[in-house]
Amino acid sequence: MRVQAASAAHLLRRNLLIYGVGGIVVPFVGIKLIDMLLTALHLV
């Protein structure tokens, strides 16, 4: 793994994009997949 020097602003922007957006989108996708699975198995 190569280590790169980056400014704090750049690191913050990158981490917010990855973890902020991912933290908002991933739960909705997971809930939708569980809902589709339960519906397909006729458990609902």
N, CA, C and O atoms as a CHARMM CRD file, in Angstrom:
* protein
*
  176
    1    1 MET  N      0.84700  -1.17100   0.00000 PROA 1      0.00000
    2    1 MET  CA     0.00000   0.00000   0.00000 PROA 1      0.00000
    3    1 MET  C      0.89200   1.23400   0.00000 PROA 1      0.00000
    4    1 MET  O      1.82200   1.34000   0.80000 PROA 1      0.00000
    5    2 ARG  N      0.60700   2.14700  -0.88800 PROA 2      0.00000
    6    2 ARG  CA     1.38400   3.37000  -1.01000 PROA 2      0.00000
    7    2 ARG  C      0.76200   4.46200  -0.15500 PROA 2      0.00000
    8    2 ARG  O     -0.45300   4.65800  -0.17600 PROA 2      0.00000
    9    3 VAL  N      1.58100   5.16300   0.58800 PROA 3      0.00000
   10    3 VAL  CA     1.09700   6.25900   1.43100 PROA 3      0.00000
   11    3 VAL  C      1.29700   7.55600   0.67200 PROA 3      0.00000
   12    3 VAL  O      2.36000   7.80800   0.10500 PROA 3      0.00000
   13    4 GLN  N      0.24700   8.38200   0.67300 PROA 4      0.00000
   14    4 GLN  CA     0.29100   9.63600  -0.05700 PROA 4      0.00000
   15    4 GLN  C      0.00300  10.78400   0.88600 PROA 4      0.00000
   16    4 GLN  O     -0.88300  10.68800   1.73500 PROA 4      0.00000
   17    5 ALA  N      0.73800  11.86200   0.74400 PROA 5      0.00000
   18    5 ALA  CA     0.46400  13.05000   1.54100 PROA 5      0.00000
   19    5 ALA  C     -0.76300  13.74600   0.96000 PROA 5      0.00000
   20    5 ALA  O     -0.86700  13.94200  -0.25000 PROA 5      0.00000
   21    6 ALA  N     -1.68900  14.11500   1.84300 PROA 6      0.00000
   22    6 ALA  CA    -2.89900  14.80600   1.38700 PROA 6      0.00000
   23    6 ALA  C     -3.28800  15.83600   2.43600 PROA 6      0.00000
   24    6 ALA  O     -3.01800  15.66300   3.62500 PROA 6      0.00000
   25    7 SER  N     -3.91600  16.89000   1.99000 PROA 7      0.00000
   26    7 SER  CA    -4.33800  17.93000   2.92600 PROA 7      0.00000
   27    7 SER  C     -5.52400  17.44000   3.74500 PROA 7      0.00000
   28    7 SER  O     -6.24300  16.52300   3.34900 PROA 7      0.00000
   29    8 ALA  N     -5.70600  18.07000   4.88700 PROA 8      0.00000
   30    8 ALA  CA    -6.82000  17.70000   5.76100 PROA 8      0.00000
   31    8 ALA  C     -8.15400  17.91800   5.05500 PROA 8      0.00000
   32    8 ALA  O     -9.07500  17.11600   5.21000 PROA 8      0.00000
   33    9 ALA  N     -8.26300  18.98600   4.28700 PROA 9      0.00000
   34    9 ALA  CA    -9.51400  19.27000   3.57600 PROA 9      0.00000
   35    9 ALA  C     -9.81800  18.16900   2.55900 PROA 9      0.00000
   36    9 ALA  O    -10.96600  17.75300   2.40500 PROA 9      0.00000
   37   10 HSD  N     -8.78200  17.70900   1.87300 PROA 10     0.00000
   38   10 HSD  CA    -8.98100  16.64200   0.88200 PROA 10     0.00000
   39   10 HSD  C     -9.41800  15.34700   1.56500 PROA 10     0.00000
   40   10 HSD  O    -10.34200  14.67700   1.10400 PROA 10     0.00000
   41   11 LEU  N     -8.74700  14.99900   2.66900 PROA 11     0.00000
   42   11 LEU  CA    -9.11100  13.78100   3.39400 PROA 11     0.00000
   43   11 LEU  C    -10.52900  13.86400   3.93300 PROA 11     0.00000
   44   11 LEU  O    -11.28300  12.89500   3.85400 PROA 11     0.00000
   45   12 LEU  N    -10.89600  15.01800   4.48200 PROA 12     0.00000
   46   12 LEU  CA   -12.24400  15.19800   5.02000 PROA 12     0.00000
   47   12 LEU  C    -13.28400  15.05400   3.92200 PROA 12     0.00000
   48   12 LEU  O    -14.29300  14.37100   4.10200 PROA 12     0.00000
   49   13 ARG  N    -13.04200  15.69600   2.78400 PROA 13     0.00000
   50   13 ARG  CA   -13.99600  15.62500   1.67300 PROA 13     0.00000
   51   13 ARG  C    -14.15400  14.18400   1.19100 PROA 13     0.00000
   52   13 ARG  O    -15.27000  13.72700   0.94200 PROA 13     0.00000
   53   14 ARG  N    -13.02900  13.47000   1.06000 PROA 14     0.00000
   54   14 ARG  CA   -13.09100  12.08100   0.59600 PROA 14     0.00000
   55   14 ARG  C    -13.81300  11.18600   1.60200 PROA 14     0.00000
   56   14 ARG  O    -14.64600  10.36600   1.21700 PROA 14     0.00000
   57   15 ASN  N    -13.49900  11.33900   2.88400 PROA 15     0.00000
   58   15 ASN  CA   -14.13600  10.50500   3.90400 PROA 15     0.00000
   59   15 ASN  C    -15.62200  10.80700   4.03500 PROA 15     0.00000
   60   15 ASN  O    -16.41800   9.88900   4.23300 PROA 15     0.00000
   61   16 LEU  N    -16.00900  12.06800   3.92800 PROA 16     0.00000
   62   16 LEU  CA   -17.43200  12.41100   3.98200 PROA 16     0.00000
   63   16 LEU  C    -18.17300  11.81100   2.79700 PROA 16     0.00000
   64   16 LEU  O    -19.30200  11.34000   2.93600 PROA 16     0.00000
   65   17 LEU  N    -17.54200  11.82800   1.64200 PROA 17     0.00000
   66   17 LEU  CA   -18.17700  11.25800   0.45500 PROA 17     0.00000
   67   17 LEU  C    -18.36100   9.75700   0.62400 PROA 17     0.00000
   68   17 LEU  O    -19.43600   9.22500   0.34500 PROA 17     0.00000
   69   18 ILE  N    -17.32000   9.07800   1.07700 PROA 18     0.00000
   70   18 ILE  CA   -17.39200   7.61500   1.20400 PROA 18     0.00000
   71   18 ILE  C    -18.32000   7.20800   2.34200 PROA 18     0.00000
   72   18 ILE  O    -19.25500   6.43300   2.13800 PROA 18     0.00000
   73   19 TYR  N    -18.06200   7.73000   3.54200 PROA 19     0.00000
   74   19 TYR  CA   -18.79400   7.26300   4.71900 PROA 19     0.00000
   75   19 TYR  C    -20.11400   7.99400   4.91200 PROA 19     0.00000
   76   19 TYR  O    -21.07000   7.40200   5.41200 PROA 19     0.00000
   77   20 GLY  N    -20.19000   9.25500   4.53300 PROA 20     0.00000
   78   20 GLY  CA   -21.43000  10.01100   4.68400 PROA 20     0.00000
   79   20 GLY  C    -22.50000   9.52700   3.72200 PROA 20     0.00000
   80   20 GLY  O    -23.59600   9.15300   4.14000 PROA 20     0.00000
   81   21 VAL  N    -22.18300   9.53300   2.43500 PROA 21     0.00000
   82   21 VAL  CA   -23.14700   9.09700   1.42300 PROA 21     0.00000
   83   21 VAL  C    -23.39400   7.60000   1.55500 PROA 21     0.00000
   84   21 VAL  O    -24.53400   7.14800   1.45700 PROA 21     0.00000
   85   22 GLY  N    -22.33700   6.83400   1.77500 PROA 22     0.00000
   86   22 GLY  CA   -22.49000   5.39300   1.94700 PROA 22     0.00000
   87   22 GLY  C    -23.32100   5.05900   3.16000 PROA 22     0.00000
   88   22 GLY  O    -24.11100   4.11600   3.13100 PROA 22     0.00000
   89   23 GLY  N    -23.15600   5.81700   4.22600 PROA 23     0.00000
   90   23 GLY  CA   -23.91700   5.58200   5.44800 PROA 23     0.00000
   91   23 GLY  C    -25.38800   5.91600   5.30000 PROA 23     0.00000
   92   23 GLY  O    -26.22000   5.41100   6.05500 PROA 23     0.00000
   93   24 ILE  N    -25.71500   6.75800   4.33800 PROA 24     0.00000
   94   24 ILE  CA   -27.11900   7.11100   4.09900 PROA 24     0.00000
   95   24 ILE  C    -27.74700   6.13500   3.10600 PROA 24     0.00000
   96   24 ILE  O    -28.89000   5.71900   3.29500 PROA 24     0.00000
   97   25 VAL  N    -27.02900   5.77000   2.06700 PROA 25     0.00000
   98   25 VAL  CA   -27.57500   4.94700   0.98500 PROA 25     0.00000
   99   25 VAL  C    -27.62600   3.46500   1.34700 PROA 25     0.00000
  100   25 VAL  O    -28.62300   2.79900   1.06900 PROA 25     0.00000
  101   26 VAL  N    -26.57700   2.94300   1.95500 PROA 26     0.00000
  102   26 VAL  CA   -26.47400   1.50000   2.22100 PROA 26     0.00000
  103   26 VAL  C    -27.62600   0.95900   3.06500 PROA 26     0.00000
  104   26 VAL  O    -28.15900  -0.09900   2.73100 PROA 26     0.00000
  105   27 PRO  N    -28.03900   1.63300   4.14400 PROA 27     0.00000
  106   27 PRO  CA   -29.16300   1.08500   4.91400 PROA 27     0.00000
  107   27 PRO  C    -30.44800   0.96500   4.09000 PROA 27     0.00000
  108   27 PRO  O    -31.18200  -0.01100   4.24100 PROA 27     0.00000
  109   28 PHE  N    -30.72600   1.92800   3.23500 PROA 28     0.00000
  110   28 PHE  CA   -31.93300   1.86300   2.41600 PROA 28     0.00000
  111   28 PHE  C    -31.86700   0.70000   1.43800 PROA 28     0.00000
  112   28 PHE  O    -32.86300   0.00800   1.22900 PROA 28     0.00000
  113   29 VAL  N    -30.70600   0.48000   0.83900 PROA 29     0.00000
  114   29 VAL  CA   -30.53600  -0.63800  -0.08500 PROA 29     0.00000
  115   29 VAL  C    -30.70300  -1.95300   0.66400 PROA 29     0.00000
  116   29 VAL  O    -31.35500  -2.87200   0.16800 PROA 29     0.00000
  117   30 GLY  N    -30.11900  -2.05100   1.85800 PROA 30     0.00000
  118   30 GLY  CA   -30.24100  -3.26700   2.66100 PROA 30     0.00000
  119   30 GLY  C    -31.67400  -3.55600   3.04800 PROA 30     0.00000
  120   30 GLY  O    -32.12300  -4.69900   2.96400 PROA 30     0.00000
  121   31 ILE  N    -32.39700  -2.53500   3.47100 PROA 31     0.00000
  122   31 ILE  CA   -33.79900  -2.70400   3.85500 PROA 31     0.00000
  123   31 ILE  C    -34.62200  -3.15300   2.65100 PROA 31     0.00000
  124   31 ILE  O    -35.49200  -4.01500   2.77800 PROA 31     0.00000
  125   32 LYS  N    -34.35100  -2.57300   1.48600 PROA 32     0.00000
  126   32 LYS  CA   -35.07900  -2.94800   0.27100 PROA 32     0.00000
  127   32 LYS  C    -34.80900  -4.40400  -0.09400 PROA 32     0.00000
  128   32 LYS  O    -35.72800  -5.12700  -0.48000 PROA 32     0.00000
  129   33 LEU  N    -33.55000  -4.84200   0.02500 PROA 33     0.00000
  130   33 LEU  CA   -33.21700  -6.23400  -0.29200 PROA 33     0.00000
  131   33 LEU  C    -33.90200  -7.19900   0.66700 PROA 33     0.00000
  132   33 LEU  O    -34.40000  -8.24100   0.24100 PROA 33     0.00000
  133   34 ILE  N    -33.93200  -6.86600   1.95700 PROA 34     0.00000
  134   34 ILE  CA   -34.62100  -7.71600   2.93500 PROA 34     0.00000
  135   34 ILE  C    -36.11000  -7.76900   2.62600 PROA 34     0.00000
  136   34 ILE  O    -36.72300  -8.83300   2.70600 PROA 34     0.00000
  137   35 ASP  N    -36.69600  -6.62400   2.27400 PROA 35     0.00000
  138   35 ASP  CA   -38.11700  -6.57000   1.93200 PROA 35     0.00000
  139   35 ASP  C    -38.42000  -7.44600   0.72200 PROA 35     0.00000
  140   35 ASP  O    -39.40600  -8.18300   0.71700 PROA 35     0.00000
  141   36 MET  N    -37.57000  -7.36600  -0.30600 PROA 36     0.00000
  142   36 MET  CA   -37.78500  -8.17400  -1.50400 PROA 36     0.00000
  143   36 MET  C    -37.64200  -9.66000  -1.19300 PROA 36     0.00000
  144   36 MET  O    -38.39000 -10.47600  -1.73200 PROA 36     0.00000
  145   37 LEU  N    -36.69000 -10.02400  -0.32900 PROA 37     0.00000
  146   37 LEU  CA   -36.50100 -11.41900   0.05300 PROA 37     0.00000
  147   37 LEU  C    -37.71300 -11.94800   0.81100 PROA 37     0.00000
  148   37 LEU  O    -38.18900 -13.04800   0.53000 PROA 37     0.00000
  149   38 LEU  N    -38.21100 -11.17700   1.76300 PROA 38     0.00000
  150   38 LEU  CA   -39.38100 -11.60400   2.53000 PROA 38     0.00000
  151   38 LEU  C    -40.61000 -11.73900   1.63700 PROA 38     0.00000
  152   38 LEU  O    -41.41400 -12.65600   1.80800 PROA 38     0.00000
  153   39 THR  N    -40.75000 -10.82900   0.69100 PROA 39     0.00000
  154   39 THR  CA   -41.87700 -10.88700  -0.23900 PROA 39     0.00000
  155   39 THR  C    -41.75300 -12.10900  -1.15400 PROA 39     0.00000
  156   39 THR  O    -42.74500 -12.78700  -1.42000 PROA 39     0.00000
  157   40 ALA  N    -40.54500 -12.38900  -1.63400 PROA 40     0.00000
  158   40 ALA  CA   -40.33700 -13.53500  -2.52300 PROA 40     0.00000
  159   40 ALA  C    -40.60800 -14.85400  -1.80600 PROA 40     0.00000
  160   40 ALA  O    -41.06700 -15.81300  -2.42600 PROA 40     0.00000
  161   41 LEU  N    -40.32700 -14.90800  -0.51300 PROA 41     0.00000
  162   41 LEU  CA   -40.55400 -16.13300   0.25900 PROA 41     0.00000
  163   41 LEU  C    -41.97200 -16.21500   0.81100 PROA 41     0.00000
  164   41 LEU  O    -42.31100 -17.15300   1.53300 PROA 41     0.00000
  165   42 HSD  N    -42.79700 -15.23300   0.46900 PROA 42     0.00000
  166   42 HSD  CA   -44.19900 -15.16000   0.90600 PROA 42     0.00000
  167   42 HSD  C    -44.32700 -15.18000   2.42800 PROA 42     0.00000
  168   42 HSD  O    -45.23800 -15.79700   2.98000 PROA 42     0.00000
  169   43 LEU  N    -43.40300 -14.49800   3.09300 PROA 43     0.00000
  170   43 LEU  CA   -43.45900 -14.39000   4.54900 PROA 43     0.00000
  171   43 LEU  C    -44.21500 -13.14200   4.98800 PROA 43     0.00000
  172   43 LEU  O    -44.44400 -12.92500   6.17800 PROA 43     0.00000
  173   44 VAL  N    -44.59700 -12.33100   4.01500 PROA 44     0.00000
  174   44 VAL  CA   -45.33400 -11.10100   4.32100 PROA 44     0.00000
  175   44 VAL  C    -46.68700 -11.17700   3.66300 PROA 44     0.00000
  176   44 VAL  O    -47.48500 -10.24700   3.78400 PROA 44     0.00000
